[in-house]
Amino acid sequence: MSNLEKYDQIFTETFEIGKADLEGLKYQGIPAWDSVGHMTLIASLENAFDIMFDTMDVIDFSSYEKGKEILSKGEYGVDFNA
């Protein structure tokens, strides 16, 4: 499974949404992505990618796209193009 497939699967399972709903998805854009859902998402991503998010990155993680940007940073080094 590619990193992008893993990332997408975490979103779809955490928020019980379809893959078609991911693009443009924003924090609090759906009822499931509230503060509790956010921390569930963060914990699932940390587990899947074997990382520990910096507190500021948890706060900045405001959308599906922003999450990919944060994870792609040198600190985490998740490659979504592989």
C-alpha positions as CSV (number, residue, x, y, z in Angstrom):
1,M,0.0,0.0,0.0
2,S,1.4,3.4,-1.0
3,N,1.7,6.2,1.5
4,L,-1.1,8.1,-0.2
5,E,-3.4,5.0,-0.1
6,K,-2.6,4.7,3.6
7,Y,-3.3,8.4,4.2
8,D,-6.6,8.2,2.3
9,Q,-7.7,5.1,4.2
10,I,-7.0,6.7,7.5
11,F,-9.2,9.7,6.6
12,T,-12.0,7.5,5.1
13,E,-12.1,5.1,8.1
14,T,-11.7,7.8,10.8
15,F,-14.5,10.0,9.4
16,E,-16.6,7.3,7.7
17,I,-16.6,9.1,4.4
18,G,-15.9,8.1,0.8
19,K,-12.7,8.7,-1.1
20,A,-14.5,11.2,-3.3
21,D,-15.1,13.4,-0.2
22,L,-11.4,13.8,0.6
23,E,-10.4,16.6,-1.8
24,G,-11.1,20.0,-0.2
25,L,-12.0,18.4,3.2
26,K,-11.4,20.8,6.0
27,Y,-11.3,20.7,9.8
28,Q,-14.9,21.0,11.1
29,G,-16.1,20.8,7.5
30,I,-18.0,17.6,8.5
31,P,-19.5,16.8,11.9
32,A,-17.0,13.9,12.4
33,W,-14.0,16.2,12.1
34,D,-14.4,17.9,15.4
35,S,-11.8,18.2,18.1
36,V,-12.1,14.5,19.1
37,G,-12.1,13.3,15.5
38,H,-9.0,15.5,14.9
39,M,-7.1,13.8,17.7
40,T,-8.2,10.4,16.5
41,L,-7.0,11.2,13.0
42,I,-3.6,12.5,14.4
43,A,-3.1,9.4,16.5
44,S,-3.9,7.1,13.6
45,L,-1.5,9.0,11.3
46,E,1.2,8.8,13.9
47,N,0.8,5.1,14.3
48,A,0.6,4.4,10.5
49,F,3.6,6.4,9.6
50,D,5.6,5.8,12.9
51,I,6.0,9.5,13.6
52,M,5.2,11.9,16.4
53,F,3.6,15.2,15.4
54,D,4.9,18.5,16.7
55,T,2.2,20.4,18.6
56,M,2.2,23.2,16.1
57,D,1.7,20.7,13.2
58,V,-1.3,19.3,15.0
59,I,-2.8,22.8,15.3
60,D,-1.9,23.6,11.6
61,F,-3.4,20.3,10.3
62,S,-6.5,22.1,9.0
63,S,-7.4,20.2,5.8
64,Y,-6.8,17.0,3.9
65,E,-4.3,18.9,1.6
66,K,-2.6,20.7,4.5
67,G,-2.0,17.3,6.2
68,K,-0.2,16.0,3.1
69,E,1.9,19.1,3.1
70,I,2.8,18.8,6.8
71,L,3.7,15.1,6.4
72,S,5.9,15.7,3.4
73,K,8.1,18.1,5.4
74,G,11.7,17.0,6.1
75,E,10.8,16.3,9.7
76,Y,8.4,13.5,8.9
77,G,9.6,12.7,5.4
78,V,6.4,10.9,4.1
79,D,6.7,10.6,0.4
80,F,3.3,10.7,-1.3
81,N,4.7,10.3,-4.8
82,A,6.2,6.8,-4.3
